[in-house]
C-alpha cells in the first residue's frame, strides 16, 4: 500500500510540468487523480447570514486535498453539533488543481537494474494539492449570532492544515 510522503517534500511551491491536455501526446502526466474533498459548500445555502468569518493563510505552501477534507470535516462537525444545519454555512474556498508527482528511486541491492533514473522524470501522480499564497481565503463560515462557535470551528480546522492561519 502506498504511503503519503511527508509534507516537507511538497512545501515549496513550484510550477513543474503538470500539463493535462485533451490530446494524449501533449500530456506531461498520464491521468489526473480524483479530488478527495466531497463537498465544498455545506449548511444552509438559501439563507442570507449577517456575519462572515474567514480563515486566511499566512504562508505560501501546497495543501493536499486530504488535509483540506480533514479540516472541512472537523469544522462542519463542530458547527453542526452546536448550531444545527440551518444555522450556518461553511464554504471551502480553495480547490486542489495541482497534481503532485514522485519519481521513486530504489535504494536496495540491485537497484541499478530496476530504476530508470532521471531521464524522463515526470513521475507518477500521487495526489492533488491546492497552491496557496499568503492572504488567500481557505474557508468561510457564515452565521447570524454565535461568534465563538464559528471561531472555534475555524480554529479546529486550522490545526489540520500545514500553514499558519489567521481569522478575519
C-alpha positions in Angstrom: 0.0 0.0 0.0 1.3 3.4 -0.9 2.0 5.8 1.9 1.7 9.6 1.9 5.0 11.3 1.6 6.0 13.9 4.3 4.7 17.5 3.8 8.3 18.8 3.6 8.6 17.1 0.2 6.0 19.4 -1.2 6.3 22.5 1.0 8.0 24.7 -1.6 5.6 25.9 -4.3 7.0 25.3 -7.7 5.4 25.0 -11.1 6.5 21.7 -12.5 5.3 20.4 -15.9 1.8 19.1 -15.0 0.1 19.8 -18.3 -3.1 17.8 -18.8 -4.3 18.2 -22.4 -7.2 16.7 -24.3 -4.6 15.4 -26.8 -2.8 12.4 -25.3 0.6 13.2 -26.9 0.8 16.6 -25.3 0.2 15.4 -21.8 3.1 15.5 -19.3 1.1 13.4 -16.9 -0.9 10.3 -17.7 -4.0 10.9 -15.6 -5.4 13.3 -13.0 -6.2 11.8 -9.6 -9.6 12.5 -8.2 -10.1 15.1 -5.5 -11.0 13.7 -2.1 -13.0 16.7 -0.9 -16.6 15.5 -1.1 -18.4 18.8 -0.6 -17.3 22.4 -0.9 -20.5 24.1 0.3 -22.3 22.9 3.4 -25.0 24.0 5.7 -27.9 26.3 4.8 -27.3 27.5 1.3 -30.5 29.6 0.8 -30.4 31.8 3.9 -28.6 35.2 3.9 -26.5 35.4 7.1 -25.4 38.6 8.9 -21.8 37.8 9.6 -18.9 36.1 7.9 -15.7 34.7 9.5 -12.8 33.8 7.1 -9.8 31.5 7.6 -6.8 33.1 5.8 -3.4 31.6 5.1 -0.3 33.4 6.3 2.2 31.3 4.4 2.9 30.2 0.8 2.5 26.4 0.5 0.7 23.5 -1.1 -2.2 22.0 0.9 -3.1 18.4 0.0 -6.8 17.5 -0.7 -6.6 15.1 2.3 -5.7 18.0 4.7 -8.5 20.2 3.3 -11.0 17.4 3.6 -9.9 16.7 7.2 -10.3 20.4 8.1 -13.7 20.6 6.4 -15.0 17.6 8.3 -13.7 19.0 11.7 -15.3 22.4 11.2 -18.5 21.0 9.8 -19.0 18.5 12.7 -18.5 21.3 15.3 -20.8 23.7 13.6 -23.5 21.1 13.0 -23.3 19.9 16.6 -23.7 23.4 18.1 -25.7 25.5 15.6 -27.6 22.7 13.7 -27.6 22.5 9.9 -29.9 25.6 9.4 -27.8 27.9 11.5 -24.6 28.2 9.4 -23.0 27.9 6.0 -19.4 26.6 5.5 -17.6 27.1 2.2 -14.2 25.7 1.3 -12.8 28.5 -1.0 -9.7 26.7 -2.5 -9.7 23.8 -5.0 -6.8 21.4 -5.3 -5.8 21.7 -9.0 -2.1 21.0 -8.8 -1.0 17.4 -9.5 1.7 16.1 -7.1 4.1 13.6 -8.6 7.0 11.5 -7.5 9.8 9.6 -9.2 10.6 6.8 -6.8 14.1 5.5 -6.9 15.0 2.1 -5.5 17.8 2.0 -2.9 18.2 -1.7 -2.2 20.7 -4.2 -3.6 20.4 -4.5 -7.4 18.6 -1.1 -7.6 20.7 -0.1 -10.6 18.9 -2.7 -12.7 15.4 -1.6 -11.6 15.5 2.2 -11.7 15.2 4.2 -14.9 17.0 7.2 -13.4 16.0 10.8 -14.1 15.9 10.6 -17.9 12.2 11.1 -18.0 11.4 12.2 -14.5 7.9 13.4 -14.9 7.0 10.8 -12.3 3.7 9.1 -11.3 1.0 11.2 -9.9 0.3 10.6 -6.3 -2.3 13.2 -5.4 -3.6 16.7 -5.9 -2.9 19.9 -3.9 -4.1 23.5 -3.7 -1.3 26.0 -4.1 -1.9 28.8 -1.6 -0.3 32.2 -1.3 -0.3 34.5 1.7 -3.6 36.2 2.1 -5.7 33.5 0.4 -9.0 32.7 2.0 -9.2 29.0 2.7 -12.6 28.6 4.4 -15.5 30.9 5.2 -18.2 30.5 7.8 -21.4 32.5 7.5 -23.5 32.8 10.7 -26.0 35.0 12.5 -25.3 35.2 16.2 -22.8 32.8 17.7 -19.3 34.2 17.0 -17.5 32.0 19.5 -18.8 28.8 17.9 -17.7 29.9 14.4 -14.3 31.0 15.7 -13.8 27.6 17.5 -14.8 25.7 14.4 -12.2 27.5 12.2 -9.6 27.2 15.0 -10.1 23.4 14.9 -9.9 23.4 11.1 -6.7 25.4 11.1 -5.0 22.8 13.3 -5.4 20.3 10.5 -3.8 22.5 7.8 0.0 22.7 7.2 0.1 26.5 7.1 -0.2 29.2 9.7 -3.7 30.8 9.6 -5.5 33.9 10.8 -9.2 34.6 11.2 -10.8 37.7 9.9 
